[in-house]
Amino acid sequence: MRTASCRRARTLLVLACTLAPLGAQVLVKDINTRPPVRDQGSFPARFFGALGRTFFQGMDHSRGTQLWSTDGTAAGTAIVRGMDFMEGMQAQNFVLWNGVVYFLANTASSGQELWRTDGTPAGTYMVHDIVPGPGTASPRHLFAASGMLLFAATDPNTGEELWRSDGTAAGTVMVADLDNSPASSIPLGFAELQGVVYFSATKGSDRELWRTDGTAAGTARVADLVPGAAGSYPGYLTAVGGVLLFTATHPTLGTELWRSDGSVVGTFVLKDIQPGAGSGAPFPLVRVQNHVYFAADDGTHGRELWRSDGTVAGTVLVADAAPGAASSDPKEISAAGANVLFSATEVATGREPWVSGGTAATTLRLGDLNAGPGDSTPERFTPVGGLVFFQAATPGSGRELWCTDASPAGTRLVLDIQAGANGSFPLIKDMIAHGGALLFAADDGLHGSELWRSDGTAAGTRMLVDISLIASGSAPQDIAAIGDRVVFRASDGVTGTEPWVSDGTAAGTYQLVDVWPGEYSSFPGPFVHFQGRLFFAANEPSTGVELWVSDGSSAGTRLFADLTAGVISSSPASMTVVRRQLFFVTSATSSASLYVTDGTPAGTSALRTFPVQFLFGSPPGDLVAFAGALWFRADDGVTGAEPWRSDGTAAGTALFLDLVPGASSSPSGLCVAGQRLFWSAGHPQNGVELWATDGTTVGTVCLDLVAGGSGSFPKHLVELGGVLYFTALTGGNNVRELWRSDGTAGGTYRVSAAAQDPLALTKAGGRLFFSATDAAAGREPWTSDGTPAGTFRLRDLRPGSKDGMGVAAAISAAGSGARVLFAAADGATGTELWTSDGTPQGTVLVADIGPGVAPSTPARFARCGARVFFAADDYYRGMELWAMPLARIEAPLAEPYGSGCPGTGGRIPASLPDGLPVLGNLGFGLLLRDARPSAPLGLLFGAGGGTVPLAGGCSLLVPAPLLVVNGSSDAGGAARLALPVPNSPGLLGVELFHQAVVLDPAGAYLAALSFGNGVHMLVGR
């Protein structure tokens, strides 16, 4: 025997020399070859200039919204660092302090927190996670003072209070709890004067002026301008002339201009611009050299432009642009050297651009851009060198880019970027000076909102870079293996989304059939195996959404049955195989029916119809095979949603148990584990809890994880080794944890409290893989063997609290061993393809398909033979079909395939792998059953599989056998053929196909041989 084992080991070594090297992942075919298209743009926004660069927020199609920077050239425009920004608010409130840019960012893994960047990926990171994990401190109003950064942040214990930072985690602390209660002081409006920072804050309901030197002891209220509980609501704090100017509201003075030197006596109303209780409402305060400019109403001249140097005498009306009591209502007040630019309104000309040098004589309209009483509504005055750029709207050009040298003659349209009346500034209106030019966001009508540059001339105004270029992808979905090929749905950009097939080569990848001819889509899928074919739903104009079938060929892809005759759809769904029957559900407007088929149209019939009404009843769902029958959730309109079962006949389709008489228990997540069926359901006495049944009513029990009616809400039910694993809420902290159950109270317990909120529970090689969070890391890959000690985080892919895995990231078993594939990001490569063998050192990146931080976002994994097919986006061709050999990740494979043919007694020899073909497994072999007793037999070895029809209905499953190993069956017709795998690295990736041949005078092949099924084997680690 030892000699035979050694000979078979040498067989593997010999065959290893004939095989191709281990392959990498490859794009199978660029199905959708349409040229790249553009969406609505990258929407550059929140510009901030520092460190010789302009930082901004921008979006591209594959990476989402990211933090970018530019040196003013296309080549110098790039993502600073890939970040998992949340939608709605990403990066904002940039400030420069001590040579570093600080900003506030809202990410999925950390919530909104304080970040810093020096313009490099390594130098871009979160300063401190004030509220650990995805919770958010919501910092606001970031302010760079002389010796510190100040901001408002929210802690669950103190509310929104004053914080400071020195740029380190340890140096980011709360200054003081000003309100000293669970309520918030909400500090805002920071301004610095002579080394002291002033701001507005609330204590109780009294919002007043405060000051701080960054310490708790040095933080105090300056003055109670409105004594009592009412506040003065200081705003627009601005330092000028050695004092602090601000607006405040007083019961007898209204809202007026105040000043402070930081003392109680030095804090008073500077000028009651509109005498008495009426309000001058001076705002906003804009500093221009040694003055502040603002709009105010003195009750005589209307709302006009004013200025102040911090003294009573120096607080004066600049000009009455709209003479008399009418108001010119200055807005967009902006500094431009010694001048101030603003928009103002006159009856004859509407709202137009104005300039002022601080006197009535130097205050004039720059032009009537929208001739007559219409408004041009100028905005965003931005000085660049000797010019001031702004945006304005005219009937012929829409809102476009203008510039001025502060004279009427020098005020002109720079360029009609989007020709015609639409305008190039429909949404984002940010502009910034950079390197002697203007950077801004504009839409030329072709590229969407993108980054532009202008030197003030038409020729020098151009798009800097088109960030949001979108590659057209075919978006493969519902990938299912059939034989040695996969069927999936995809769009080639011409014929819509239709069924496709692939053998892993470009030539062998093609559309099976255009179900809905032309550009329309049939949206086929999902594809379900039944009797060697794939059943699926698809839509076409003459039948609607009906049941289709495919054998993987174009000729064999056809309509199976038009269950609802004509164009009305039956919409088959929830296809579930139970032994030799396929069950599915069809839907109509007010009803849903449970169907069964034996694989023929004639053998397809409705078993029962259930009512479906809004808020009352639901279509049958959660179909699962158990104890030779179909089990499912249904609502017959009488008993509510309860567990049902069917034996495939109308009479045998019935309610199993009315758990909550007169109401619904709403069972969900039906899952078979061992000899029991589990589900989650609600009950008045228990709440939503775990239920189990052995198939009988007396054997149906509630496993009450949380005593009483609160419920543990079990979810994510999955079987592993005959045991049920699931997640439940049992700790009273609204955090899900991993549990297991064998269907008994004693055998139902929490596996581990360390892994929080487990998702994507997947079994592989006797272990459970999933994503989860803990106190030290964000969402990362975990594994469990069902014990607390064997439950641990595999790796912190993105160190710290950042998520390495998204909440929607799927995990897929790879091969026959304990190895999985999943999508994850380490912060440097974006979301890419990873693998794990259940150990930290074996959890590694497989491939960076998307270049750099661009995510390829691999998804929809499906194994076919020794390859894994999946969808991924390499950034150049969009989401397309990819394939990767299992050998790439050193995953072992051992699985039966094909069918044998009978011999003596009509018995068909059956071959099964015994163990896994991993390096060093000298005990690996094949088990043969049901062969002719005490018969000589041979085992065919080949480097390729296939099907060659033979006489008697037999097939040769190893078309070109390279070797034959001899043996014999025992008296019971069984045999074990040893195939030891030496610990030789050269064997990694060896792929073999086996088939047993039995000498049998009653054999179907020429009355001489019977054949077993094939066994596909791949050597892994």
Secondary structure, 3 states (H helix, E strand, C coil): CHHHHHHHHHHHHHHHCCCCCCCCCEEEECCCCCCCEECCECCCEEEEEECCEEEEEEEECCCEEEEEEECCCCCCEEEEECCCECCCCCEEEEEEECCEEEEEEEECCCEEEEEEECCCCCCCEEEECCCCCCCCCCCEEEEECCCCEEEEEEECCCEEEEEEECCCCCCCEEEECCCCCCCCCCCEEEEEECCEEEEEEEECCEEEEEEECCCCCCCEEEECCCCCCCCCCCEEEEEECCEEEEEEEECCCEEEEEEECCCCCCCEEEECCCCCCCCCCCEEEEEECCEEEEEEECCCCCEEEEEECCCCCCCEEEECCCCCCCCCCCEEEEEECCEEEEEEEECCCEEEEEEECCCCCCCEECCCCCCCCCCCCCEEEEEECCEEEEEEEECCCEEEEEEECCCCCCCEEEECCCCCCCCCCCCCCCEEEECCEEEEEEECCCCCEEEEEECCCCCCEEEEECCCEECCCCCCEEEEEECCEEEEEEECCCCCEEEEEECCCCCCCEECCCCCCCCCCCCCCCCEEECCEEEEEEEECCCEEEEEEECCCCCCCEEEECCCCCCCCCCCEEEEEECCEEEEEEECCCEEEEEEECCCCCCEEEEEEEECECCECCCCEEEEEECCEEEEEEECCCCCEEEEEECCCCCCEEECCCCCCCCCCCCEEEEEECCEEEEEEEECCCEEEEEEECCCCCCEEEECCCCCCCCCCCEEEEEECCEEEEEEECCCCCCEEEEEECCCCCCCEEEECCCEEEEEEEEECCEEEEEEECCCCCCEEEEECCCCCCCEECCCCCCCCCCCCCCCCCEEECCCCCCEEEEEECCCCCEEEEEECCCCCCCEEEECCCCCCCCCCCEEEEEECCEEEEEEECCCCCEEEEEEEHHHHCCCEEEEECCCECCHHHCCCEEEEECCCECCCCCCEEEEECCCCCCEEEEEEECCCCCEECHHHCEECCCCCCEEEEEECCCCCCEEEECCCCCCHHHCCCEEEEEEEEECCCCCECCCEEEEEEEEEECEC
